[in-house]
Amino acid sequence: MRLQALLIAAALAVAVGLFVACTPAPAATGVVIVLQARGEINSVMAGYLGRNINAAQAAGAAAVVIQLDTPGGLDSSMRQIIQRMNASPVPIIVYVSPPGARAASAGTFITEAAALAAMAPGTNIGAASPVSAGGADINGTEGKKVTNDAVAFIRSLAQEHGRNADWAESAVRQASALPTNEARAQNVVDVVAADVPSLLSQADGKTVRVAAADTQLQTQGRVTLVRNKSLAERILDVISDPNIAFLLLTLGGLALAFEVIHPTIFTGAFGVILFVTGLFALGSLPTNWAGVALILLAFGLLVADVYAGGVGVLAAGGITALVIGGLLLVGGSGASPEVSRWLVFAVAAAIAVLFIGGISALFRSRRRPSVVGEQTLIGRQAVVRSALDPTGYVSVGGENWKARVGEGRAEPGEPVTILAVRGLELDVQRLQPAEVSQSSEVAPQG
């Protein structure tokens, strides 16, 4: 039990270490901080950008350059990023780069929110029509609400920074997109630059809107300092997918359930690690914690069904709770992510087969009396395998048992009589001379 507690404590320490590792190092005064925003816009990216913008502000950095390459992402995370950009007294430059990168969908909004918007040659911007998490159109009244809200938002961003608000609206309504040169020609972005040094050279001296006030950029010759995502953020970026989070929770719950049914220490520690990692992943998603509670309840009911003898009623309730919990775990309406229904049903079916057809049968077999049970052992004769003085080992029915002799010492090969069974230990006594003689007379000859 002490080893199990140590393993579980170590698992929790690893999870805490991941959270601590998310804290960025302080920025140097007067430098330009370069951040890498690549991949989907999610809460991990929002946290990474927000923390480093805070660090740049605290250290008095000259500017922050966000190198952007994204297909889009969550509306909630996009708005969180933009709100932090708008509140920052440090100028935020969004630079769509390297060549081949794009600022699509939510990336278009983030680019338009920048104090200075720039693109590298061979990049593109636009196609910002809102869609659901699965990529489908949002129809009906909800679709109109979402679209009109997005149009008003992107127009206000473009107008705030003196850019082409009409094109920004068309990027939302008609999913319009532009390559680098046309984006610059139509006043969608402010600068076209081949690399960061060129960008800083062109940006120097420009007057931009920062925190609702005009500010002149001073970026010429500034030292650049790149701040990449921490190890914890990179791990979280991989696992912050609703389907992966659901699998981590269910596999962790399955391991913990097996630990309760058949303690092995290692399955319990492994289950804690998986479950805590699943919770860690959910921290970056719009989580419905009622779904987590239902998943925990599901495995509790499955374990209870096993101990009840596999009657099936509790198991059915557990599988139902698992399905409902998986469907409620993440998301809601609109563009919110959600767990795949097919994955939820497939996992629930697999666990149902495992528990109802496998683990329950194994547990019932373990509860059956042994062929060499207590009642059949008492009164039988056993053969001493290691000297009983007073304890040692005897053999009976092809099994070796620990035994204790009441009086004297029994030598290997000597027969003894079993008087009682105390757990896994037998109480035995040496045979009287007459019993030994009788035993020898009836012993088979060979």
Backbone hydrogen bonds, N-H to C=O, Kabsch-Sander energy under -0.5 kcal/mol:
donor,donor_aa,acceptor,acceptor_aa,energy
5,A,1,M,-2.5
6,L,2,R,-2.1
7,L,3,L,-2.3
8,I,4,Q,-2.4
9,A,5,A,-2.4
10,A,6,L,-2.3
11,A,7,L,-2.1
12,L,8,I,-2.2
13,A,9,A,-2.2
14,V,10,A,-2.0
15,A,11,A,-1.8
16,V,12,L,-2.4
17,G,13,A,-2.4
18,L,14,V,-1.7
19,F,15,A,-1.6
20,V,16,V,-2.3
21,A,17,G,-2.2
22,C,19,F,-1.2
23,T,20,V,-1.7
30,G,60,G,-1.5
31,V,28,A,-1.2
32,V,223,V,-2.8
33,I,31,V,-0.6
33,I,63,A,-2.2
34,V,225,L,-2.5
35,L,33,I,-0.5
35,L,65,V,-3.2
36,Q,227,R,-0.7
37,A,35,L,-0.7
37,A,67,Q,-2.8
38,R,36,Q,-0.8
39,G,69,D,-2.4
41,I,72,G,-2.5
42,N,40,E,-0.8
43,S,284,S,-0.7
46,A,42,N,-2.3
47,G,43,S,-2.4
48,Y,44,V,-2.5
49,L,45,M,-2.8
50,G,46,A,-2.5
51,R,47,G,-2.6
52,N,48,Y,-1.7
53,I,49,L,-2.4
54,N,50,G,-2.2
55,A,51,R,-2.2
56,A,52,N,-2.4
57,Q,53,I,-2.4
58,A,54,N,-2.6
59,A,55,A,-1.8
60,G,56,A,-0.7
60,G,57,Q,-0.8
61,A,56,A,-2.6
62,A,31,V,-2.1
63,A,31,V,-0.9
64,V,91,P,-2.5
65,V,33,I,-3.3
66,I,64,V,-0.6
66,I,93,I,-3.3
67,Q,35,L,-3.0
67,Q,65,V,-0.7
68,L,66,I,-0.8
68,L,95,Y,-2.1
69,D,37,A,-2.4
70,T,102,R,-2.7
74,L,41,I,-2.8
78,M,74,L,-2.3
79,R,75,D,-2.4
80,Q,76,S,-1.7
81,I,77,S,-2.3
82,I,78,M,-2.5
83,Q,79,R,-2.6
84,R,80,Q,-1.7
85,M,81,I,-2.3
86,N,82,I,-2.8
87,A,83,Q,-1.5
88,S,84,R,-0.7
88,S,85,M,-0.8
93,I,64,V,-3.4
93,I,91,P,-0.6
94,V,92,I,-0.5
94,V,116,L,-1.9
95,Y,66,I,-2.8
95,Y,93,I,-0.6
96,V,94,V,-0.5
96,V,118,A,-2.7
97,S,68,L,-1.1
97,S,95,Y,-0.9
100,G,122,G,-1.5
101,A,98,P,-2.3
103,A,124,N,-2.1
104,A,70,T,-2.1
105,S,126,G,-1.6
105,S,127,A,-0.7
107,G,104,A,-2.9
108,T,105,S,-1.4
109,F,105,S,-1.0
110,I,106,A,-1.9
111,T,107,G,-2.2
112,E,108,T,-2.3
113,A,109,F,-1.4
114,A,111,T,-1.2
115,A,92,I,-1.9
116,L,92,I,-1.3
118,A,94,V,-2.8
119,M,191,V,-1.9
120,A,96,V,-2.6
123,T,120,A,-0.9
124,N,101,A,-1.1
125,I,178,L,-2.4
126,G,103,A,-1.8
127,A,176,S,-3.6
128,A,171,A,-1.9
132,S,136,A,-3.2
133,A,334,G,-1.1
135,G,132,S,-1.8
138,I,130,P,-0.5
139,N,137,D,-0.7
143,G,139,N,-1.3
144,K,140,G,-1.9
145,K,141,T,-2.5
146,V,142,E,-2.6
147,T,143,G,-2.5
148,N,144,K,-2.7
149,D,145,K,-2.2
150,A,146,V,-2.2
151,V,147,T,-2.5
152,A,148,N,-2.4
153,F,149,D,-2.0
154,I,150,A,-2.6
155,R,151,V,-2.4
156,S,152,A,-1.8
157,L,153,F,-1.8
158,A,154,I,-2.4
159,Q,155,R,-2.7
160,E,156,S,-1.9
161,H,157,L,-1.1
162,G,159,Q,-1.3
163,R,158,A,-3.1
164,N,187,N,-2.2
165,A,163,R,-1.1
168,A,164,N,-1.8
169,E,165,A,-2.0
170,S,166,D,-2.0
171,A,167,W,-2.0
172,V,168,A,-0.8
172,V,169,E,-0.9
173,R,169,E,-2.9
174,Q,170,S,-2.0
176,S,170,S,-1.6
178,L,125,I,-3.0
180,T,123,T,-1.2
183,A,179,P,-2.3
184,R,180,T,-2.1
185,A,181,N,-2.5
186,Q,182,E,-2.2
187,N,184,R,-1.4
188,V,183,A,-3.2
189,V,183,A,-1.1
190,D,117,A,-2.6
191,V,117,A,-1.6
193,A,119,M,-1.9
199,L,195,D,-2.2
200,L,196,V,-2.7
201,S,197,P,-2.0
202,Q,198,S,-2.3
203,A,199,L,-2.2
204,D,200,L,-1.4
205,G,217,L,-2.8
206,K,203,A,-2.1
208,V,206,K,-0.6
208,V,215,T,-3.3
210,V,208,V,-0.6
210,V,213,A,-3.5
213,A,210,V,-0.9
215,T,208,V,-3.2
217,L,206,K,-2.9
217,L,215,T,-0.5
222,R,219,T,-1.8
225,L,32,V,-2.6
227,R,34,V,-2.8
228,N,226,V,-0.6
234,R,230,S,-2.4
235,I,231,L,-2.5
236,L,232,A,-2.8
237,D,233,E,-2.2
238,V,234,R,-1.2
238,V,235,I,-0.5
239,I,235,I,-2.1
240,S,236,L,-1.8
241,D,239,I,-2.3
245,A,241,D,-2.8
246,F,242,P,-2.3
247,L,243,N,-2.2
248,L,244,I,-2.6
249,L,245,A,-2.2
250,T,246,F,-2.5
251,L,247,L,-2.8
252,G,248,L,-2.3
253,G,249,L,-2.7
254,L,250,T,-2.5
255,A,251,L,-2.3
256,L,252,G,-2.3
257,A,253,G,-2.3
258,F,254,L,-2.3
259,E,255,A,-1.8
260,V,256,L,-1.7
261,I,257,A,-2.1
262,H,258,F,-3.4
266,F,264,T,-2.4
269,A,265,I,-2.1
270,F,266,F,-2.7
271,G,267,T,-2.4
272,V,268,G,-2.2
273,I,269,A,-2.2
274,L,270,F,-2.3
275,F,271,G,-2.7
276,V,272,V,-2.8
277,T,273,I,-2.2
278,G,274,L,-2.2
279,L,275,F,-2.2
280,F,276,V,-2.4
281,A,277,T,-2.2
282,L,278,G,-2.1
283,G,279,L,-1.2
284,S,281,A,-1.7
285,L,282,L,-1.8
287,T,285,L,-1.9
288,N,329,L,-3.0
289,W,287,T,-0.8
291,G,288,N,-1.7
292,V,288,N,-0.8
293,A,289,W,-2.1
294,L,290,A,-2.2
295,I,291,G,-1.9
296,L,292,V,-2.2
297,L,293,A,-2.5
298,A,294,L,-2.3
299,F,295,I,-1.7
300,G,296,L,-1.9
301,L,297,L,-2.5
302,L,298,A,-2.0
303,V,299,F,-2.2
304,A,300,G,-2.3
305,D,301,L,-2.2
306,V,302,L,-1.7
307,Y,303,V,-2.1
308,A,304,A,-1.5
309,G,306,V,-1.3
310,G,305,D,-3.1
311,V,305,D,-0.5
316,A,312,G,-2.3
317,G,313,V,-1.9
318,G,314,L,-2.3
319,I,315,A,-2.6
320,T,316,A,-2.2
321,A,317,G,-2.4
322,L,318,G,-2.2
323,V,319,I,-2.2
324,I,320,T,-2.5
325,G,321,A,-2.7
326,G,322,L,-2.4
327,L,323,V,-2.2
328,L,324,I,-2.0
329,L,325,G,-1.1
331,G,286,P,-2.1
336,S,333,S,-1.4
344,V,340,S,-2.1
345,F,341,R,-2.5
346,A,342,W,-2.3
347,V,343,L,-2.7
348,A,344,V,-2.4
349,A,345,F,-2.3
350,A,346,A,-2.2
351,I,347,V,-2.5
352,A,348,A,-2.2
353,V,349,A,-2.2
354,L,350,A,-2.3
355,F,351,I,-2.8
356,I,352,A,-2.6
357,G,352,A,-0.6
357,G,353,V,-1.7
358,G,353,V,-0.6
358,G,354,L,-1.1
359,I,354,L,-2.7
360,S,355,F,-2.3
362,L,358,G,-2.3
363,F,359,I,-2.7
364,R,360,S,-2.5
365,S,361,A,-2.1
366,R,362,L,-1.9
367,R,363,F,-1.2
368,R,364,R,-0.6
368,R,365,S,-0.7
373,G,370,S,-0.6
373,G,371,V,-0.9
377,L,373,G,-1.3
378,I,374,E,-1.7
379,G,418,I,-2.7
380,R,377,L,-2.2
382,A,416,V,-2.8
383,V,395,S,-2.2
384,V,414,E,-2.4
385,R,393,Y,-2.8
386,S,393,Y,-2.0
388,L,410,A,-2.5
389,D,387,A,-0.8
389,D,391,T,-1.4
392,G,403,A,-2.0
393,Y,386,S,-0.7
394,V,401,W,-2.6
395,S,383,V,-2.7
396,V,399,E,-2.6
399,E,396,V,-1.7
401,W,394,V,-2.8
402,K,424,L,-0.9
403,A,392,G,-2.7
404,R,426,L,-2.5
405,V,390,P,-2.9
406,G,428,V,-1.6
410,A,388,L,-1.6
413,G,384,V,-3.2
414,E,411,E,-2.1
416,V,382,A,-2.7
417,T,429,Q,-2.8
418,I,380,R,-2.8
419,L,417,T,-0.5
419,L,427,D,-3.5
420,A,427,D,-1.4
422,R,425,E,-3.4
423,G,421,V,-0.6
424,L,422,R,-0.5
425,E,422,R,-1.6
426,L,402,K,-2.5
427,D,420,A,-2.6
428,V,404,R,-2.6
428,V,426,L,-0.6
429,Q,417,T,-1.9
431,L,415,P,-0.9
436,V,432,Q,-2.5
437,S,433,P,-2.3
438,Q,434,A,-2.3
439,S,435,E,-2.4
440,S,436,V,-1.9
441,E,437,S,-1.9
442,V,438,Q,-1.6
443,A,439,S,-0.6
